[in-house]
Amino acid sequence: MAMKTQKEKLKKQEESRDFFCVVSDAFRIFARRSSMVLGSAWAFAGAILIIVLWGLTGPTFHYSDTWQLIINTGTTIVTFLMVFLIQNTQNRDAKATHLKLDEVIRALKGARNELVDLEKLSDEDLTSLEKQFERVRKKAERDGNNPGRIESSDRAERASGDQDI
């Protein structure tokens, strides 16, 4: 009974969604699946095969303007459409990454919660924050409090140790 009620609710929600939401969801699903397929080695191999076949047909068509126009038009159309697919995928990935980092910032004790939603700051604010972090990094180096830094003597030691292996 509860399952039936939930299905009815979902159906009503779907019916009440406007056309833009339905199109947006359909494009999101299409973009995600397309990026998986078109970003594969098989898609690359297919593209190479098309170019080779096109090149091999050159002598048959006497390298005519129409023969050249076919590949130019095809690549232009594919490029134009791929721009939108790639941009959609990158926007979603960037948003997911920001949300994950925001959650890490919120979860860490002592982290500055002002750093959440940095992507919404103006360019001037980001530059100011970048300068502030540069000052913090330089101060940490002067104080010897930079655990990620490898001293030059450590580097030389590691390099000589690697040669013995």
Buried (B, 14 or more C-beta within 10 A) or exposed (E): EEEEEEEEEEEEEEEEEEEEEEEEEEBEEEBBEBBEEBEEEEEEEEEEEBEEEBEEEEEEEEEEEEBEEBBEEEEEEEEEEEEEBBEBBEEBEEEEEBEEBBEEBEEEEEEEEEEBEBEEBEEEEEEEBEEEEEEEEEEBEEEEEEEEEEEEEEEEEEEEEEEEE
